[in-house]
């Protein structure tokens, strides 16, 4: 199968406008599995497949799908309830959907939380290589702005090397990071970009804006000065150099009723993230591509107020986002 470069989360089928966008633009569909919600009491004998099934049925036959993730950090003590039973939680998903779906994120936010946990997960990849050699398996991690988390001892690069040594069907890493423009104060956004793209604090102090014009000028200067792909992609490039594929999962939140200048800054941020993805030949996972089905799992009370998408609530592409579709060629 030829995969697109642009992907988004597949919502419930009632969000017909989002599915129209997914189908008409050939956008890849990411469907969460999450063992801690898939199985009642995390018991492999008590699955509820409806969440996944209804999303697959809403898509055309042959539409590209990535199930992500199966094992997730989840609520407190979820790992303690999953450990020792990982294969029993994962295999039913691969068995049920392996004929329709090729790409699966086996675990997310779990690899960098102690060597014992990492060892058990790598053993799982080893087992799955024998049982499902034709599938393409991934893992995901947050916090990949950190050089230590990626390139330090027992970091992402070490994990990739260990998984590659035991699993020929391991394909890639989902790098997960978001930008929030709704935080109060203009410097918060600039500091957020500084962290995202490793911009010296001295630059922020010297360019701290006081007026709207200065703010926009500073953001534009920030983008032009520091958002060149070669300066954004150190960690993801290091991952790509291992031979693993990369998917960048992100959204740029604006808060309720964004102003024109907030949207302008949102556009700049998306352009920088697209450049980052393209510089390492990564898939671009716009988690909230459509405002009609925006989802912020950790702030549900704000869901209806956020405007992070390239498509508005009527399913129409926003004027400032039209060019982005041309930059994400589809199969």
Secondary structure as the mmCIF struct_conf table of DSSP 4:
data_model
#
loop_
_struct_conf.conf_type_id
_struct_conf.id
_struct_conf.beg_label_comp_id
_struct_conf.beg_label_asym_id
_struct_conf.beg_label_seq_id
_struct_conf.end_label_comp_id
_struct_conf.end_label_asym_id
_struct_conf.end_label_seq_id
HELX_LH_PP_P HELX_LH_PP_P1 UNK A 2 UNK A 4
BEND BEND1 UNK A 5 UNK A 5
STRN STRN1 UNK A 6 UNK A 9
TURN_TY1_P TURN_TY1_P1 UNK A 13 UNK A 14
HELX_RH_AL_P HELX_RH_AL_P1 UNK A 16 UNK A 24
TURN_TY1_P TURN_TY1_P2 UNK A 25 UNK A 26
STRN STRN2 UNK A 28 UNK A 31
HELX_RH_AL_P HELX_RH_AL_P2 UNK A 35 UNK A 38
STRN STRN3 UNK A 39 UNK A 39
HELX_RH_3T_P HELX_RH_3T_P1 UNK A 40 UNK A 42
TURN_TY1_P TURN_TY1_P3 UNK A 44 UNK A 45
BEND BEND2 UNK A 46 UNK A 46
STRN STRN4 UNK A 47 UNK A 47
TURN_TY1_P TURN_TY1_P4 UNK A 49 UNK A 49
HELX_RH_AL_P HELX_RH_AL_P3 UNK A 50 UNK A 57
TURN_TY1_P TURN_TY1_P5 UNK A 58 UNK A 58
BEND BEND3 UNK A 59 UNK A 59
TURN_TY1_P TURN_TY1_P6 UNK A 61 UNK A 62
STRN STRN5 UNK A 65 UNK A 67
BEND BEND4 UNK A 70 UNK A 70
STRN STRN6 UNK A 71 UNK A 72
BEND BEND5 UNK A 75 UNK A 75
TURN_TY1_P TURN_TY1_P7 UNK A 76 UNK A 77
HELX_RH_AL_P HELX_RH_AL_P4 UNK A 78 UNK A 82
TURN_TY1_P TURN_TY1_P8 UNK A 83 UNK A 84
HELX_RH_AL_P HELX_RH_AL_P5 UNK A 86 UNK A 97
TURN_TY1_P TURN_TY1_P9 UNK A 98 UNK A 100
STRN STRN7 UNK A 103 UNK A 108
BEND BEND6 UNK A 109 UNK A 109
TURN_TY1_P TURN_TY1_P10 UNK A 111 UNK A 112
BEND BEND7 UNK A 113 UNK A 113
HELX_RH_AL_P HELX_RH_AL_P6 UNK A 115 UNK A 131
TURN_TY1_P TURN_TY1_P11 UNK A 133 UNK A 134
BEND BEND8 UNK A 135 UNK A 135
STRN STRN8 UNK A 136 UNK A 142
TURN_TY1_P TURN_TY1_P12 UNK A 144 UNK A 145
HELX_RH_AL_P HELX_RH_AL_P7 UNK A 147 UNK A 151
BEND BEND9 UNK A 152 UNK A 152
TURN_TY1_P TURN_TY1_P13 UNK A 153 UNK A 154
BEND BEND10 UNK A 155 UNK A 155
HELX_RH_AL_P HELX_RH_AL_P8 UNK A 156 UNK A 166
TURN_TY1_P TURN_TY1_P14 UNK A 168 UNK A 169
STRN STRN9 UNK A 170 UNK A 176
STRN STRN10 UNK A 179 UNK A 180
TURN_TY1_P TURN_TY1_P15 UNK A 181 UNK A 182
BEND BEND11 UNK A 183 UNK A 185
HELX_RH_AL_P HELX_RH_AL_P9 UNK A 186 UNK A 197
TURN_TY1_P TURN_TY1_P16 UNK A 198 UNK A 198
HELX_RH_AL_P HELX_RH_AL_P10 UNK A 201 UNK A 206
TURN_TY1_P TURN_TY1_P17 UNK A 207 UNK A 207
BEND BEND12 UNK A 211 UNK A 211
HELX_RH_AL_P HELX_RH_AL_P11 UNK A 212 UNK A 226
BEND BEND13 UNK A 228 UNK A 228
HELX_RH_AL_P HELX_RH_AL_P12 UNK A 229 UNK A 232
HELX_RH_AL_P HELX_RH_AL_P13 UNK A 234 UNK A 240
TURN_TY1_P TURN_TY1_P18 UNK A 241 UNK A 243
STRN STRN11 UNK A 245 UNK A 250
STRN STRN12 UNK A 252 UNK A 253
BEND BEND14 UNK A 256 UNK A 257
HELX_RH_AL_P HELX_RH_AL_P14 UNK A 260 UNK A 279
TURN_TY1_P TURN_TY1_P19 UNK A 280 UNK A 281
STRN STRN13 UNK A 283 UNK A 286
TURN_TY1_P TURN_TY1_P20 UNK A 287 UNK A 288
STRN STRN14 UNK A 290 UNK A 290
HELX_RH_3T_P HELX_RH_3T_P2 UNK A 291 UNK A 293
TURN_TY1_P TURN_TY1_P21 UNK A 297 UNK A 298
HELX_RH_3T_P HELX_RH_3T_P3 UNK A 300 UNK A 305
BEND BEND15 UNK A 310 UNK A 310
STRN STRN15 UNK A 311 UNK A 311
TURN_TY1_P TURN_TY1_P22 UNK A 313 UNK A 314
BEND BEND16 UNK A 315 UNK A 315
HELX_LH_PP_P HELX_LH_PP_P2 UNK A 316 UNK A 316
STRN STRN16 UNK A 317 UNK A 317
HELX_LH_PP_P HELX_LH_PP_P3 UNK A 318 UNK A 318
HELX_RH_3T_P HELX_RH_3T_P4 UNK A 319 UNK A 321
HELX_RH_AL_P HELX_RH_AL_P15 UNK A 322 UNK A 326
TURN_TY1_P TURN_TY1_P23 UNK A 327 UNK A 327
BEND BEND17 UNK A 328 UNK A 328
#
